[in-house]
Amino acid sequence: MLGERVSTEITRKEDAKGYSEVEDAAKRGGRVAGNARKDTEKELGRPITTSENYLETPEKEKRKRIK
């Protein structure tokens, strides 16, 4: 959720137009969120993601089955 929000704010701030500009904003937002996760894990001394955080069947697989 953090990555999405940061990406949205970057897109708005820079008035990104077109695929390449929006793609760049999304990558930068994802990088910010990834760094936040890594910093949090370093601070806590343990991972914050576990196997319990994942869906048994990923959304991508569910979509393939529907088609």
mmCIF file of the N, C-alpha and C atoms, coordinates in Angstrom:
data_MODEL
# 
_entry.id   MODEL 
# 
loop_
_atom_site.group_PDB 
_atom_site.id 
_atom_site.type_symbol 
_atom_site.label_atom_id 
_atom_site.label_alt_id 
_atom_site.label_comp_id 
_atom_site.label_asym_id 
_atom_site.label_entity_id 
_atom_site.label_seq_id 
_atom_site.pdbx_PDB_ins_code 
_atom_site.Cartn_x 
_atom_site.Cartn_y 
_atom_site.Cartn_z 
_atom_site.occupancy 
_atom_site.B_iso_or_equiv 
_atom_site.pdbx_formal_charge 
_atom_site.auth_seq_id 
_atom_site.auth_comp_id 
_atom_site.auth_asym_id 
_atom_site.auth_atom_id 
_atom_site.pdbx_PDB_model_num 
ATOM 1   N N  . MET A 1 1  ? 0.815   -1.184  0.000   1.00 0.00 ? 1  MET A N  1 
ATOM 2   C CA . MET A 1 1  ? 0.000   0.000   0.000   1.00 0.00 ? 1  MET A CA 1 
ATOM 3   C C  . MET A 1 1  ? 0.865   1.257   0.000   1.00 0.00 ? 1  MET A C  1 
ATOM 4   N N  . LEU A 1 2  ? 1.979   1.191   0.704   1.00 0.00 ? 2  LEU A N  1 
ATOM 5   C CA . LEU A 1 2  ? 2.877   2.350   0.726   1.00 0.00 ? 2  LEU A CA 1 
ATOM 6   C C  . LEU A 1 2  ? 3.417   2.637   -0.666  1.00 0.00 ? 2  LEU A C  1 
ATOM 7   N N  . GLY A 1 3  ? 3.839   1.595   -1.361  1.00 0.00 ? 3  GLY A N  1 
ATOM 8   C CA . GLY A 1 3  ? 4.370   1.765   -2.715  1.00 0.00 ? 3  GLY A CA 1 
ATOM 9   C C  . GLY A 1 3  ? 3.354   2.380   -3.655  1.00 0.00 ? 3  GLY A C  1 
ATOM 10  N N  . GLU A 1 4  ? 2.108   1.943   -3.550  1.00 0.00 ? 4  GLU A N  1 
ATOM 11  C CA . GLU A 1 4  ? 1.054   2.492   -4.403  1.00 0.00 ? 4  GLU A CA 1 
ATOM 12  C C  . GLU A 1 4  ? 0.831   3.971   -4.117  1.00 0.00 ? 4  GLU A C  1 
ATOM 13  N N  . ARG A 1 5  ? 0.807   4.304   -2.845  1.00 0.00 ? 5  ARG A N  1 
ATOM 14  C CA . ARG A 1 5  ? 0.560   5.691   -2.461  1.00 0.00 ? 5  ARG A CA 1 
ATOM 15  C C  . ARG A 1 5  ? 1.703   6.609   -2.912  1.00 0.00 ? 5  ARG A C  1 
ATOM 16  N N  . VAL A 1 6  ? 2.927   6.155   -2.697  1.00 0.00 ? 6  VAL A N  1 
ATOM 17  C CA . VAL A 1 6  ? 4.091   6.949   -3.100  1.00 0.00 ? 6  VAL A CA 1 
ATOM 18  C C  . VAL A 1 6  ? 4.101   7.118   -4.617  1.00 0.00 ? 6  VAL A C  1 
ATOM 19  N N  . SER A 1 7  ? 3.804   6.033   -5.342  1.00 0.00 ? 7  SER A N  1 
ATOM 20  C CA . SER A 1 7  ? 3.753   6.099   -6.806  1.00 0.00 ? 7  SER A CA 1 
ATOM 21  C C  . SER A 1 7  ? 2.719   7.117   -7.270  1.00 0.00 ? 7  SER A C  1 
ATOM 22  N N  . THR A 1 8  ? 1.562   7.096   -6.641  1.00 0.00 ? 8  THR A N  1 
ATOM 23  C CA . THR A 1 8  ? 0.494   8.041   -6.994  1.00 0.00 ? 8  THR A CA 1 
ATOM 24  C C  . THR A 1 8  ? 0.935   9.475   -6.749  1.00 0.00 ? 8  THR A C  1 
ATOM 25  N N  . GLU A 1 9  ? 1.565   9.703   -5.613  1.00 0.00 ? 9  GLU A N  1 
ATOM 26  C CA . GLU A 1 9  ? 2.006   11.069  -5.277  1.00 0.00 ? 9  GLU A CA 1 
ATOM 27  C C  . GLU A 1 9  ? 3.096   11.551  -6.231  1.00 0.00 ? 9  GLU A C  1 
ATOM 28  N N  . ILE A 1 10 ? 4.023   10.669  -6.593  1.00 0.00 ? 10 ILE A N  1 
ATOM 29  C CA . ILE A 1 10 ? 5.066   11.045  -7.550  1.00 0.00 ? 10 ILE A CA 1 
ATOM 30  C C  . ILE A 1 10 ? 4.433   11.395  -8.891  1.00 0.00 ? 10 ILE A C  1 
ATOM 31  N N  . THR A 1 11 ? 3.485   10.565  -9.329  1.00 0.00 ? 11 THR A N  1 
ATOM 32  C CA . THR A 1 11 ? 2.808   10.799  -10.607 1.00 0.00 ? 11 THR A CA 1 
ATOM 33  C C  . THR A 1 11 ? 2.106   12.148  -10.604 1.00 0.00 ? 11 THR A C  1 
ATOM 34  N N  . ARG A 1 12 ? 1.415   12.462  -9.518  1.00 0.00 ? 12 ARG A N  1 
ATOM 35  C CA . ARG A 1 12 ? 0.708   13.746  -9.425  1.00 0.00 ? 12 ARG A CA 1 
ATOM 36  C C  . ARG A 1 12 ? 1.676   14.916  -9.363  1.00 0.00 ? 12 ARG A C  1 
ATOM 37  N N  . LYS A 1 13 ? 2.706   14.775  -8.517  1.00 0.00 ? 13 LYS A N  1 
ATOM 38  C CA . LYS A 1 13 ? 3.660   15.875  -8.330  1.00 0.00 ? 13 LYS A CA 1 
ATOM 39  C C  . LYS A 1 13 ? 4.363   16.230  -9.638  1.00 0.00 ? 13 LYS A C  1 
ATOM 40  N N  . GLU A 1 14 ? 4.730   15.200  -10.381 1.00 0.00 ? 14 GLU A N  1 
ATOM 41  C CA . GLU A 1 14 ? 5.471   15.432  -11.627 1.00 0.00 ? 14 GLU A CA 1 
ATOM 42  C C  . GLU A 1 14 ? 4.564   15.526  -12.841 1.00 0.00 ? 14 GLU A C  1 
ATOM 43  N N  . ASP A 1 15 ? 3.262   15.454  -12.606 1.00 0.00 ? 15 ASP A N  1 
ATOM 44  C CA . ASP A 1 15 ? 2.272   15.507  -13.688 1.00 0.00 ? 15 ASP A CA 1 
ATOM 45  C C  . ASP A 1 15 ? 2.667   14.551  -14.817 1.00 0.00 ? 15 ASP A C  1 
ATOM 46  N N  . ALA A 1 16 ? 2.948   13.296  -14.417 1.00 0.00 ? 16 ALA A N  1 
ATOM 47  C CA . ALA A 1 16 ? 3.421   12.290  -15.372 1.00 0.00 ? 16 ALA A CA 1 
ATOM 48  C C  . ALA A 1 16 ? 2.358   11.989  -16.422 1.00 0.00 ? 16 ALA A C  1 
ATOM 49  N N  . LYS A 1 17 ? 2.773   11.956  -17.643 1.00 0.00 ? 17 LYS A N  1 
ATOM 50  C CA . LYS A 1 17 ? 1.901   11.644  -18.774 1.00 0.00 ? 17 LYS A CA 1 
ATOM 51  C C  . LYS A 1 17 ? 2.563   10.532  -19.583 1.00 0.00 ? 17 LYS A C  1 
ATOM 52  N N  . GLY A 1 18 ? 1.778   9.612   -20.044 1.00 0.00 ? 18 GLY A N  1 
ATOM 53  C CA . GLY A 1 18 ? 2.328   8.549   -20.875 1.00 0.00 ? 18 GLY A CA 1 
ATOM 54  C C  . GLY A 1 18 ? 2.862   7.393   -20.059 1.00 0.00 ? 18 GLY A C  1 
ATOM 55  N N  . TYR A 1 19 ? 2.976   6.277   -20.746 1.00 0.00 ? 19 TYR A N  1 
ATOM 56  C CA . TYR A 1 19 ? 3.365   5.030   -20.094 1.00 0.00 ? 19 TYR A CA 1 
ATOM 57  C C  . TYR A 1 19 ? 4.733   5.110   -19.425 1.00 0.00 ? 19 TYR A C  1 
ATOM 58  N N  . SER A 1 20 ? 5.736   5.599   -20.116 1.00 0.00 ? 20 SER A N  1 
ATOM 59  C CA . SER A 1 20 ? 7.103   5.563   -19.578 1.00 0.00 ? 20 SER A CA 1 
ATOM 60  C C  . SER A 1 20 ? 7.251   6.423   -18.328 1.00 0.00 ? 20 SER A C  1 
ATOM 61  N N  . GLU A 1 21 ? 6.603   7.572   -18.290 1.00 0.00 ? 21 GLU A N  1 
ATOM 62  C CA . GLU A 1 21 ? 6.698   8.429   -17.104 1.00 0.00 ? 21 GLU A CA 1 
ATOM 63  C C  . GLU A 1 21 ? 5.974   7.808   -15.911 1.00 0.00 ? 21 GLU A C  1 
ATOM 64  N N  . VAL A 1 22 ? 4.815   7.219   -16.164 1.00 0.00 ? 22 VAL A N  1 
ATOM 65  C CA . VAL A 1 22 ? 4.058   6.582   -15.083 1.00 0.00 ? 22 VAL A CA 1 
ATOM 66  C C  . VAL A 1 22 ? 4.780   5.318   -14.613 1.00 0.00 ? 22 VAL A C  1 
ATOM 67  N N  . GLU A 1 23 ? 5.371   4.585   -15.550 1.00 0.00 ? 23 GLU A N  1 
ATOM 68  C CA . GLU A 1 23 ? 6.141   3.390   -15.192 1.00 0.00 ? 23 GLU A CA 1 
ATOM 69  C C  . GLU A 1 23 ? 7.315   3.773   -14.290 1.00 0.00 ? 23 GLU A C  1 
ATOM 70  N N  . ASP A 1 24 ? 7.995   4.849   -14.622 1.00 0.00 ? 24 ASP A N  1 
ATOM 71  C CA . ASP A 1 24 ? 9.120   5.321   -13.807 1.00 0.00 ? 24 ASP A CA 1 
ATOM 72  C C  . ASP A 1 24 ? 8.651   5.671   -12.397 1.00 0.00 ? 24 ASP A C  1 
ATOM 73  N N  . ALA A 1 25 ? 7.514   6.351   -12.291 1.00 0.00 ? 25 ALA A N  1 
ATOM 74  C CA . ALA A 1 25 ? 6.970   6.712   -10.975 1.00 0.00 ? 25 ALA A CA 1 
ATOM 75  C C  . ALA A 1 25 ? 6.632   5.453   -10.175 1.00 0.00 ? 25 ALA A C  1 
ATOM 76  N N  . ALA A 1 26 ? 6.081   4.439   -10.836 1.00 0.00 ? 26 ALA A N  1 
ATOM 77  C CA . ALA A 1 26 ? 5.721   3.192   -10.156 1.00 0.00 ? 26 ALA A CA 1 
ATOM 78  C C  . ALA A 1 26 ? 6.966   2.468   -9.648  1.00 0.00 ? 26 ALA A C  1 
ATOM 79  N N  . LYS A 1 27 ? 8.010   2.442   -10.445 1.00 0.00 ? 27 LYS A N  1 
ATOM 80  C CA . LYS A 1 27 ? 9.252   1.801   -10.023 1.00 0.00 ? 27 LYS A CA 1 
ATOM 81  C C  . LYS A 1 27 ? 9.855   2.525   -8.829  1.00 0.00 ? 27 LYS A C  1 
ATOM 82  N N  . ARG A 1 28 ? 9.832   3.844   -8.875  1.00 0.00 ? 28 ARG A N  1 
ATOM 83  C CA . ARG A 1 28 ? 10.378  4.629   -7.765  1.00 0.00 ? 28 ARG A CA 1 
ATOM 84  C C  . ARG A 1 28 ? 9.558   4.423   -6.496  1.00 0.00 ? 28 ARG A C  1 
ATOM 85  N N  . GLY A 1 29 ? 8.235   4.372   -6.633  1.00 0.00 ? 29 GLY A N  1 
ATOM 86  C CA . GLY A 1 29 ? 7.373   4.118   -5.471  1.00 0.00 ? 29 GLY A CA 1 
ATOM 87  C C  . GLY A 1 29 ? 7.631   2.743   -4.876  1.00 0.00 ? 29 GLY A C  1 
ATOM 88  N N  . GLY A 1 30 ? 7.827   1.751   -5.736  1.00 0.00 ? 30 GLY A N  1 
ATOM 89  C CA . GLY A 1 30 ? 8.139   0.410   -5.266  1.00 0.00 ? 30 GLY A CA 1 
ATOM 90  C C  . GLY A 1 30 ? 9.474   0.347   -4.552  1.00 0.00 ? 30 GLY A C  1 
ATOM 91  N N  . ARG A 1 31 ? 10.430  1.110   -5.056  1.00 0.00 ? 31 ARG A N  1 
ATOM 92  C CA . ARG A 1 31 ? 11.749  1.156   -4.426  1.00 0.00 ? 31 ARG A CA 1 
ATOM 93  C C  . ARG A 1 31 ? 11.649  1.765   -3.027  1.00 0.00 ? 31 ARG A C  1 
ATOM 94  N N  . VAL A 1 32 ? 10.855  2.821   -2.881  1.00 0.00 ? 32 VAL A N  1 
ATOM 95  C CA . VAL A 1 32 ? 10.665  3.458   -1.569  1.00 0.00 ? 32 VAL A CA 1 
ATOM 96  C C  . VAL A 1 32 ? 10.050  2.454   -0.593  1.00 0.00 ? 32 VAL A C  1 
ATOM 97  N N  . ALA A 1 33 ? 9.022   1.729   -1.042  1.00 0.00 ? 33 ALA A N  1 
ATOM 98  C CA . ALA A 1 33 ? 8.360   0.754   -0.177  1.00 0.00 ? 33 ALA A CA 1 
ATOM 99  C C  . ALA A 1 33 ? 9.305   -0.393  0.179   1.00 0.00 ? 33 ALA A C  1 
ATOM 100 N N  . GLY A 1 34 ? 10.096  -0.851  -0.788  1.00 0.00 ? 34 GLY A N  1 
ATOM 101 C CA . GLY A 1 34 ? 11.052  -1.921  -0.517  1.00 0.00 ? 34 GLY A CA 1 
ATOM 102 C C  . GLY A 1 34 ? 12.098  -1.505  0.494   1.00 0.00 ? 34 GLY A C  1 
ATOM 103 N N  . ASN A 1 35 ? 12.588  -0.289  0.354   1.00 0.00 ? 35 ASN A N  1 
ATOM 104 C CA . ASN A 1 35 ? 13.572  0.221   1.314   1.00 0.00 ? 35 ASN A CA 1 
ATOM 105 C C  . ASN A 1 35 ? 12.960  0.355   2.704   1.00 0.00 ? 35 ASN A C  1 
ATOM 106 N N  . ALA A 1 36 ? 11.701  0.787   2.771   1.00 0.00 ? 36 ALA A N  1 
ATOM 107 C CA . ALA A 1 36 ? 11.019  0.906   4.065   1.00 0.00 ? 36 ALA A CA 1 
ATOM 108 C C  . ALA A 1 36 ? 10.893  -0.464  4.727   1.00 0.00 ? 36 ALA A C  1 
ATOM 109 N N  . ARG A 1 37 ? 10.556  -1.484  3.929   1.00 0.00 ? 37 ARG A N  1 
ATOM 110 C CA . ARG A 1 37 ? 10.448  -2.842  4.483   1.00 0.00 ? 37 ARG A CA 1 
ATOM 111 C C  . ARG A 1 37 ? 11.800  -3.310  5.003   1.00 0.00 ? 37 ARG A C  1 
ATOM 112 N N  . LYS A 1 38 ? 12.853  -3.112  4.227   1.00 0.00 ? 38 LYS A N  1 
ATOM 113 C CA . LYS A 1 38 ? 14.187  -3.550  4.639   1.00 0.00 ? 38 LYS A CA 1 
ATOM 114 C C  . LYS A 1 38 ? 14.642  -2.824  5.901   1.00 0.00 ? 38 LYS A C  1 
ATOM 115 N N  . ASP A 1 39 ? 14.396  -1.524  5.977   1.00 0.00 ? 39 ASP A N  1 
ATOM 116 C CA . ASP A 1 39 ? 14.763  -0.758  7.169   1.00 0.00 ? 39 ASP A CA 1 
ATOM 117 C C  . ASP A 1 39 ? 13.980  -1.242  8.390   1.00 0.00 ? 39 ASP A C  1 
ATOM 118 N N  . THR A 1 40 ? 12.709  -1.547  8.191   1.00 0.00 ? 40 THR A N  1 
ATOM 119 C CA . THR A 1 40 ? 11.879  -2.046  9.291   1.00 0.00 ? 40 THR A CA 1 
ATOM 120 C C  . THR A 1 40 ? 12.395  -3.384  9.785   1.00 0.00 ? 40 THR A C  1 
ATOM 121 N N  . GLU A 1 41 ? 12.727  -4.274  8.864   1.00 0.00 ? 41 GLU A N  1 
ATOM 122 C CA . GLU A 1 41 ? 13.248  -5.587  9.250   1.00 0.00 ? 41 GLU A CA 1 
ATOM 123 C C  . GLU A 1 41 ? 14.575  -5.458  9.982   1.00 0.00 ? 41 GLU A C  1 
ATOM 124 N N  . LYS A 1 42 ? 15.406  -4.529  9.538   1.00 0.00 ? 42 LYS A N  1 
ATOM 125 C CA . LYS A 1 42 ? 16.685  -4.311  10.213  1.00 0.00 ? 42 LYS A CA 1 
ATOM 126 C C  . LYS A 1 42 ? 16.448  -3.798  11.636  1.00 0.00 ? 42 LYS A C  1 
ATOM 127 N N  . GLU A 1 43 ? 15.528  -2.883  11.793  1.00 0.00 ? 43 GLU A N  1 
ATOM 128 C CA . GLU A 1 43 ? 15.212  -2.312  13.105  1.00 0.00 ? 43 GLU A CA 1 
ATOM 129 C C  . GLU A 1 43 ? 14.643  -3.371  14.050  1.00 0.00 ? 43 GLU A C  1 
ATOM 130 N N  . LEU A 1 44 ? 13.748  -4.224  13.523  1.00 0.00 ? 44 LEU A N  1 
ATOM 131 C CA . LEU A 1 44 ? 13.118  -5.248  14.352  1.00 0.00 ? 44 LEU A CA 1 
ATOM 132 C C  . LEU A 1 44 ? 14.002  -6.472  14.563  1.00 0.00 ? 44 LEU A C  1 
ATOM 133 N N  . GLY A 1 45 ? 14.929  -6.684  13.635  1.00 0.00 ? 45 GLY A N  1 
ATOM 134 C CA . GLY A 1 45 ? 15.790  -7.844  13.725  1.00 0.00 ? 45 GLY A CA 1 
ATOM 135 C C  . GLY A 1 45 ? 15.123  -9.131  13.267  1.00 0.00 ? 45 GLY A C  1 
ATOM 136 N N  . ARG A 1 46 ? 14.047  -8.999  12.526  1.00 0.00 ? 46 ARG A N  1 
ATOM 137 C CA . ARG A 1 46 ? 13.349  -10.170 12.005  1.00 0.00 ? 46 ARG A CA 1 
ATOM 138 C C  . ARG A 1 46 ? 12.554  -9.778  10.768  1.00 0.00 ? 46 ARG A C  1 
ATOM 139 N N  . PRO A 1 47 ? 12.218  -10.755 9.922   1.00 0.00 ? 47 PRO A N  1 
ATOM 140 C CA . PRO A 1 47 ? 11.416  -10.441 8.733   1.00 0.00 ? 47 PRO A CA 1 
ATOM 141 C C  . PRO A 1 47 ? 9.989   -10.049 9.118   1.00 0.00 ? 47 PRO A C  1 
ATOM 142 N N  . ILE A 1 48 ? 9.393   -9.175  8.342   1.00 0.00 ? 48 ILE A N  1 
ATOM 143 C CA . ILE A 1 48 ? 7.997   -8.814  8.605   1.00 0.00 ? 48 ILE A CA 1 
ATOM 144 C C  . ILE A 1 48 ? 7.052   -9.553  7.672   1.00 0.00 ? 48 ILE A C  1 
ATOM 145 N N  . THR A 1 49 ? 7.589   -10.226 6.667   1.00 0.00 ? 49 THR A N  1 
ATOM 146 C CA . THR A 1 49 ? 6.761   -11.040 5.795   1.00 0.00 ? 49 THR A CA 1 
ATOM 147 C C  . THR A 1 49 ? 6.973   -12.504 6.153   1.00 0.00 ? 49 THR A C  1 
ATOM 148 N N  . THR A 1 50 ? 5.891   -13.248 6.128   1.00 0.00 ? 50 THR A N  1 
ATOM 149 C CA . THR A 1 50 ? 5.952   -14.677 6.422   1.00 0.00 ? 50 THR A CA 1 
ATOM 150 C C  . THR A 1 50 ? 5.103   -15.412 5.409   1.00 0.00 ? 50 THR A C  1 
ATOM 151 N N  . SER A 1 51 ? 5.134   -16.725 5.470   1.00 0.00 ? 51 SER A N  1 
ATOM 152 C CA . SER A 1 51 ? 4.303   -17.515 4.558   1.00 0.00 ? 51 SER A CA 1 
ATOM 153 C C  . SER A 1 51 ? 2.824   -17.258 4.811   1.00 0.00 ? 51 SER A C  1 
ATOM 154 N N  . GLU A 1 52 ? 2.470   -16.782 5.986   1.00 0.00 ? 52 GLU A N  1 
ATOM 155 C CA . GLU A 1 52 ? 1.078   -16.471 6.305   1.00 0.00 ? 52 GLU A CA 1 
ATOM 156 C C  . GLU A 1 52 ? 0.590   -15.226 5.558   1.00 0.00 ? 52 GLU A C  1 
ATOM 157 N N  . ASN A 1 53 ? 1.520   -14.398 5.040   1.00 0.00 ? 53 ASN A N  1 
ATOM 158 C CA . ASN A 1 53 ? 1.147   -13.186 4.324   1.00 0.00 ? 53 ASN A CA 1 
ATOM 159 C C  . ASN A 1 53 ? 0.716   -13.450 2.890   1.00 0.00 ? 53 ASN A C  1 
ATOM 160 N N  . TYR A 1 54 ? 0.904   -14.669 2.404   1.00 0.00 ? 54 TYR A N  1 
ATOM 161 C CA . TYR A 1 54 ? 0.672   -14.960 1.000   1.00 0.00 ? 54 TYR A CA 1 
ATOM 162 C C  . TYR A 1 54 ? -0.606  -15.752 0.790   1.00 0.00 ? 54 TYR A C  1 
ATOM 163 N N  . LEU A 1 55 ? -1.256  -15.498 -0.336  1.00 0.00 ? 55 LEU A N  1 
ATOM 164 C CA . LEU A 1 55 ? -2.446  -16.245 -0.701  1.00 0.00 ? 55 LEU A CA 1 
ATOM 165 C C  . LEU A 1 55 ? -2.034  -17.629 -1.182  1.00 0.00 ? 55 LEU A C  1 
ATOM 166 N N  . GLU A 1 56 ? -2.883  -18.628 -0.912  1.00 0.00 ? 56 GLU A N  1 
ATOM 167 C CA . GLU A 1 56 ? -2.566  -19.974 -1.385  1.00 0.00 ? 56 GLU A CA 1 
ATOM 168 C C  . GLU A 1 56 ? -2.514  -20.006 -2.905  1.00 0.00 ? 56 GLU A C  1 
ATOM 169 N N  . THR A 1 57 ? -3.490  -19.380 -3.542  1.00 0.00 ? 57 THR A N  1 
ATOM 170 C CA . THR A 1 57 ? -3.514  -19.290 -4.995  1.00 0.00 ? 57 THR A CA 1 
ATOM 171 C C  . THR A 1 57 ? -3.359  -17.818 -5.369  1.00 0.00 ? 57 THR A C  1 
ATOM 172 N N  . PRO A 1 58 ? -2.242  -17.446 -5.973  1.00 0.00 ? 58 PRO A N  1 
ATOM 173 C CA . PRO A 1 58 ? -2.036  -16.038 -6.334  1.00 0.00 ? 58 PRO A CA 1 
ATOM 174 C C  . PRO A 1 58 ? -3.114  -15.536 -7.296  1.00 0.00 ? 58 PRO A C  1 
ATOM 175 N N  . GLU A 1 59 ? -3.405  -14.251 -7.232  1.00 0.00 ? 59 GLU A N  1 
ATOM 176 C CA . GLU A 1 59 ? -4.418  -13.646 -8.094  1.00 0.00 ? 59 GLU A CA 1 
ATOM 177 C C  . GLU A 1 59 ? -4.122  -13.893 -9.570  1.00 0.00 ? 59 GLU A C  1 
ATOM 178 N N  . LYS A 1 60 ? -2.854  -13.871 -9.941  1.00 0.00 ? 60 LYS A N  1 
ATOM 179 C CA . LYS A 1 60 ? -2.473  -14.089 -11.334 1.00 0.00 ? 60 LYS A CA 1 
ATOM 180 C C  . LYS A 1 60 ? -2.942  -15.471 -11.810 1.00 0.00 ? 60 LYS A C  1 
ATOM 181 N N  . GLU A 1 61 ? -2.793  -16.470 -10.946 1.00 0.00 ? 61 GLU A N  1 
ATOM 182 C CA . GLU A 1 61 ? -3.221  -17.834 -11.292 1.00 0.00 ? 61 GLU A CA 1 
ATOM 183 C C  . GLU A 1 61 ? -4.737  -17.920 -11.374 1.00 0.00 ? 61 GLU A C  1 
ATOM 184 N N  . LYS A 1 62 ? -5.429  -17.242 -10.463 1.00 0.00 ? 62 LYS A N  1 
ATOM 185 C CA . LYS A 1 62 ? -6.890  -17.255 -10.487 1.00 0.00 ? 62 LYS A CA 1 
ATOM 186 C C  . LYS A 1 62 ? -7.415  -16.667 -11.792 1.00 0.00 ? 62 LYS A C  1 
ATOM 187 N N  . ARG A 1 63 ? -6.802  -15.587 -12.254 1.00 0.00 ? 63 ARG A N  1 
ATOM 188 C CA . ARG A 1 63 ? -7.228  -14.947 -13.489 1.00 0.00 ? 63 ARG A CA 1 
ATOM 189 C C  . ARG A 1 63 ? -7.019  -15.871 -14.688 1.00 0.00 ? 63 ARG A C  1 
ATOM 190 N N  . LYS A 1 64 ? -5.915  -16.626 -14.682 1.00 0.00 ? 64 LYS A N  1 
ATOM 191 C CA . LYS A 1 64 ? -5.650  -17.545 -15.785 1.00 0.00 ? 64 LYS A CA 1 
ATOM 192 C C  . LYS A 1 64 ? -6.725  -18.630 -15.854 1.00 0.00 ? 64 LYS A C  1 
ATOM 193 N N  . ARG A 1 65 ? -7.187  -19.079 -14.703 1.00 0.00 ? 65 ARG A N  1 
ATOM 194 C CA . ARG A 1 65 ? -8.194  -20.146 -14.656 1.00 0.00 ? 65 ARG A CA 1 
ATOM 195 C C  . ARG A 1 65 ? -9.554  -19.672 -15.126 1.00 0.00 ? 65 ARG A C  1 
ATOM 196 N N  . ILE A 1 66 ? -9.855  -18.394 -14.909 1.00 0.00 ? 66 ILE A N  1 
ATOM 197 C CA . ILE A 1 66 ? -11.152 -17.840 -15.302 1.00 0.00 ? 66 ILE A CA 1 
ATOM 198 C C  . ILE A 1 66 ? -11.261 -17.736 -16.819 1.00 0.00 ? 66 ILE A C  1 
ATOM 199 N N  . LYS A 1 67 ? -10.171 -17.416 -17.481 1.00 0.00 ? 67 LYS A N  1 
ATOM 200 C CA . LYS A 1 67 ? -10.180 -17.209 -18.939 1.00 0.00 ? 67 LYS A CA 1 
ATOM 201 C C  . LYS A 1 67 ? -10.458 -18.435 -19.680 1.00 0.00 ? 67 LYS A C  1 
# 
